[in-house]
Amino acid sequence: MIYITAAMQTEARPFIDGLGLKADRSFNKIRVYANEKVILVITGTGVLKAAASLGFLLGRLTPKAGDIFLNIGVCGGNKKGIFICNKVSCPDLERDFYPDMVYSSDFEEAELITYFKPQRQIPKGTLADTEGAALAQGAKAYFSSDRIFFIKTVSDNGDFSSLTSKAVTGLVSEHFEGIMNFLNSIPEEEEAPELTCEEVKETEKFHFTVTQNIMLKNLLIYYRLKGGNPLSLLKSFNEVKTKEEGRAVLEKIRKCVL
């Protein structure tokens, strides 16, 4: 599974359209788009919104070993182009994060510095945003450091007042294919055991969303590893007829498992 974060809808749009992601209405506090392989959350701008949105998402969906975290979007910088970040820092938080740069890419490397508000003056050779460091601190608790990526497109040199939404989407669109080619080149780690055909058939009665099914699958696999019988657990619940019933059933299953 690939988890993608973007601060704004305009940054996320090329990935939503290009990957065929659909809005997941089961999340009523954050904007989430998903398919069977990708989950994208729009965090909002600033460190507080970024931390809260990612924390809310990962609190409900527990990533597995081998899953990938990606932050995309525009940033400030002295040199136009697309960059993969080899360091994410924040002067105000005094915390640095160093992704393990073990996979080769065609992107130039640069340090991403996160500030509490947009910067008019950006140190030479660095990138500037208002979310990265918060996302790095949240992601490292769930993902291995070699599978955490910050890939940013420079949109301005601190003069962002004339930057339009259309321009932002256009800049990200230019590099969508290159970013996806890079992600697809990353070797998969050994996957967790899958559900049996009978178990999958039994889950269909819940009529869950994509992200709810991911949550359920993770819970059932964990339940099996603990010695439980996922099929028996699933059969103890009746068919779901409303979204409210679905949320209640998923919460009951979570409590049974955990």
C-alpha positions as CSV (number, residue, x, y, z in Angstrom):
1,M,0.0,0.0,0.0
2,I,1.2,3.5,-0.8
3,Y,0.1,6.3,1.6
4,I,0.3,9.8,-0.1
5,T,0.0,13.1,1.6
6,A,-0.5,16.5,0.0
7,A,-1.3,19.8,1.7
8,M,-3.8,21.1,-0.8
9,Q,-6.4,19.7,-3.2
10,T,-4.6,21.4,-6.1
11,E,-1.4,19.4,-5.4
12,A,-3.3,16.2,-5.0
13,R,-5.5,16.5,-8.1
14,P,-3.0,14.9,-10.6
15,F,-2.7,11.8,-8.4
16,I,-6.4,11.6,-7.7
17,D,-7.2,11.7,-11.4
18,G,-4.1,9.8,-12.6
19,L,-4.6,6.9,-10.2
20,G,-8.4,6.9,-10.3
21,L,-8.8,7.5,-6.6
22,K,-12.3,7.9,-5.2
23,A,-13.4,10.0,-2.2
24,D,-13.8,7.8,0.9
25,R,-16.8,9.2,2.9
26,S,-16.1,7.0,5.9
27,F,-13.6,9.7,7.0
28,N,-15.6,12.6,8.1
29,K,-12.8,14.7,9.6
30,I,-10.2,14.5,6.8
31,R,-10.3,14.3,3.1
32,V,-9.3,10.9,1.9
33,Y,-9.1,9.4,-1.6
34,A,-8.3,5.7,-2.2
35,N,-8.2,2.7,-4.4
36,E,-7.0,-0.9,-3.7
37,K,-3.3,0.2,-3.7
38,V,-3.2,3.9,-2.8
39,I,-4.5,6.0,0.0
40,L,-4.2,9.8,-0.3
41,V,-5.0,12.3,2.4
42,I,-5.2,16.0,2.0
43,T,-3.7,17.4,5.2
44,G,-4.2,21.1,5.0
45,T,-1.4,23.6,5.3
46,G,0.8,24.1,8.4
47,V,2.5,21.7,10.8
48,L,-0.5,21.4,13.1
49,K,-3.0,20.4,10.4
50,A,-0.4,18.1,8.8
51,A,0.3,16.3,12.1
52,A,-3.4,16.0,13.1
53,S,-4.5,14.7,9.7
54,L,-1.8,12.1,9.4
55,G,-2.2,11.0,13.0
56,F,-6.0,10.6,12.4
57,L,-5.4,8.5,9.3
58,L,-2.7,6.2,10.7
59,G,-4.6,5.8,13.9
60,R,-7.3,4.1,11.9
61,L,-5.2,2.4,9.2
62,T,-2.2,0.6,10.5
63,P,0.5,0.3,7.7
64,K,2.1,-3.0,7.2
65,A,5.8,-3.8,6.7
66,G,6.8,-2.8,3.2
67,D,4.1,-0.1,2.8
68,I,5.3,3.3,1.4
69,F,4.8,6.8,2.6
70,L,5.1,9.7,0.1
71,N,4.6,13.4,0.6
72,I,4.2,15.3,-2.7
73,G,3.4,18.9,-3.6
74,V,5.0,22.3,-4.3
75,C,7.6,24.1,-2.2
76,G,9.8,27.2,-2.2
77,G,13.4,27.0,-3.5
78,N,16.1,28.8,-5.3
79,K,16.2,26.4,-8.2
80,K,13.3,25.2,-10.3
81,G,12.7,21.5,-10.7
82,I,11.7,18.4,-8.8
83,F,13.7,17.1,-5.8
84,I,13.8,14.1,-3.5
85,C,14.6,15.1,0.1
86,N,17.6,13.6,1.8
87,K,16.9,15.5,5.0
88,V,13.8,17.0,6.6
89,S,14.3,19.6,9.3
90,C,12.5,22.3,11.3
91,P,14.4,25.0,13.1
92,D,11.5,25.6,15.5
93,L,11.1,22.0,16.5
94,E,14.8,21.2,16.5
95,R,14.2,17.8,15.0
96,D,15.8,16.3,11.9
97,F,14.8,13.3,9.9
98,Y,17.1,11.6,7.4
99,P,15.4,9.2,5.0
100,D,17.5,6.2,4.0
101,M,18.4,7.0,0.4
102,V,18.9,3.4,-0.8
103,Y,16.9,3.6,-4.0
104,S,18.3,5.4,-7.0
105,S,16.2,8.0,-8.8
106,D,16.4,10.7,-11.5
107,F,15.6,13.4,-8.9
108,E,18.1,15.8,-7.5
109,E,18.6,15.6,-3.8
110,A,18.0,18.5,-1.4
111,E,17.2,19.3,2.2
112,L,13.6,20.3,3.0
113,I,13.2,22.9,5.8
114,T,9.8,23.2,7.4
115,Y,8.8,26.6,8.8
116,F,5.7,27.6,10.8
117,K,4.8,30.2,8.1
118,P,5.8,30.7,4.4
119,Q,9.2,32.2,3.9
120,R,10.2,35.1,1.7
121,Q,13.9,34.3,2.1
122,I,15.0,30.7,1.4
123,P,18.5,29.6,2.2
124,K,20.4,28.7,-1.0
125,G,20.4,25.0,-1.8
126,T,17.4,24.2,0.4
127,L,13.6,23.8,-0.1
128,A,11.0,25.3,2.1
129,D,7.5,24.2,3.1
130,T,5.1,24.3,6.2
131,E,4.3,20.6,6.7
132,G,7.2,18.3,6.0
133,A,8.8,18.0,9.4
134,A,5.5,17.2,11.1
135,L,4.8,14.5,8.5
136,A,8.2,13.0,8.9
137,Q,7.9,12.7,12.6
138,G,4.5,11.1,12.3
139,A,5.5,8.7,9.4
140,K,8.6,7.4,11.0
141,A,6.6,5.7,13.8
142,Y,4.8,3.6,11.1
143,F,7.1,3.2,8.1
144,S,10.7,2.1,7.8
145,S,13.0,5.1,6.9
146,D,13.9,3.6,3.5
147,R,10.3,3.7,2.5
148,I,9.5,7.3,3.5
149,F,9.8,9.8,0.6
150,F,9.4,13.5,0.3
151,I,9.3,14.5,-3.4
152,K,8.8,18.2,-3.9
153,T,8.4,20.5,-6.9
154,V,9.7,24.0,-6.6
155,S,7.0,26.6,-7.4
156,D,8.6,29.8,-6.2
157,N,11.5,31.5,-4.6
158,G,9.5,33.1,-1.8
159,D,7.4,35.2,-4.1
160,F,4.3,33.1,-4.0
161,S,1.6,35.8,-4.0
162,S,1.0,35.4,-7.8
163,L,1.0,31.6,-7.7
164,T,-2.4,30.3,-8.9
165,S,-4.2,27.0,-8.2
166,K,-4.0,26.1,-11.8
167,A,-0.2,26.7,-11.8
168,V,0.2,24.4,-8.8
169,T,-1.7,21.6,-10.3
170,G,0.2,22.0,-13.6
171,L,3.6,21.8,-11.8
172,V,2.7,18.6,-10.0
173,S,1.2,17.1,-13.2
174,E,4.4,17.6,-15.0
175,H,6.1,15.1,-12.7
176,F,3.3,12.7,-11.9
177,E,4.5,10.0,-14.3
178,G,8.2,10.3,-13.1
179,I,7.1,10.0,-9.5
180,M,5.0,6.9,-10.1
181,N,7.7,5.3,-12.2
182,F,10.1,5.8,-9.2
183,L,7.6,4.3,-6.7
184,N,6.9,1.3,-9.0
185,S,10.6,0.6,-9.2
186,I,10.9,0.0,-5.5
187,P,11.0,-3.7,-4.7
188,E,8.1,-5.1,-2.7
189,E,8.8,-6.6,0.7
190,E,7.3,-9.9,1.6
191,E,3.6,-9.4,2.0
192,A,1.6,-10.4,5.0
193,P,-0.7,-13.5,4.7
194,E,-3.8,-13.0,2.6
195,L,-7.4,-13.8,3.7
196,T,-8.8,-17.0,2.4
197,C,-11.5,-16.9,-0.4
198,E,-14.1,-17.9,2.1
199,E,-13.1,-15.1,4.5
200,V,-13.1,-12.5,1.7
201,K,-16.6,-13.7,0.7
202,E,-17.8,-13.3,4.2
203,T,-16.5,-9.7,4.4
204,E,-18.7,-8.7,1.4
205,K,-21.8,-8.6,3.6
206,F,-20.4,-5.5,5.4
207,H,-20.4,-3.4,2.2
208,F,-17.4,-1.5,3.5
209,T,-15.5,1.2,1.7
210,V,-12.0,0.6,0.3
211,T,-10.3,1.9,3.4
212,Q,-12.6,0.1,5.8
213,N,-11.8,-3.1,4.0
214,I,-8.1,-2.4,4.4
215,M,-8.6,-1.9,8.1
216,L,-10.7,-5.1,8.4
217,K,-8.1,-7.1,6.5
218,N,-5.3,-5.9,8.8
219,L,-7.3,-6.7,11.9
220,L,-8.2,-10.2,10.7
221,I,-4.6,-11.1,9.7
222,Y,-3.5,-9.9,13.1
223,Y,-6.3,-11.9,14.7
224,R,-5.1,-15.1,12.9
225,L,-1.5,-14.5,14.0
226,K,-2.8,-14.3,17.6
227,G,-4.4,-17.7,17.2
228,G,-7.9,-16.6,16.4
229,N,-10.3,-17.8,13.7
230,P,-11.1,-14.9,11.4
231,L,-13.9,-16.8,9.7
232,S,-15.7,-17.6,12.9
233,L,-15.4,-14.0,14.0
234,L,-16.9,-12.7,10.7
235,K,-19.8,-15.2,10.8
236,S,-20.7,-13.8,14.3
237,F,-21.9,-10.6,12.6
238,N,-25.0,-10.1,10.5
239,E,-25.2,-8.3,7.1
240,V,-24.8,-4.6,7.3
241,K,-27.5,-2.4,5.7
242,T,-26.4,1.2,6.6
243,K,-23.1,3.1,6.9
244,E,-23.7,3.6,10.6
245,E,-24.1,-0.1,11.1
246,G,-20.9,-0.7,9.2
247,R,-18.9,1.7,11.3
248,A,-20.3,0.1,14.5
249,V,-19.5,-3.5,13.3
250,L,-15.9,-2.5,12.3
251,E,-15.4,-1.0,15.8
252,K,-16.7,-4.1,17.5
253,I,-14.4,-6.3,15.4
254,R,-11.5,-4.0,16.3
255,K,-12.3,-4.4,20.0
256,C,-12.6,-8.2,19.7
257,V,-9.2,-8.3,18.0
258,L,-7.3,-5.8,20.1
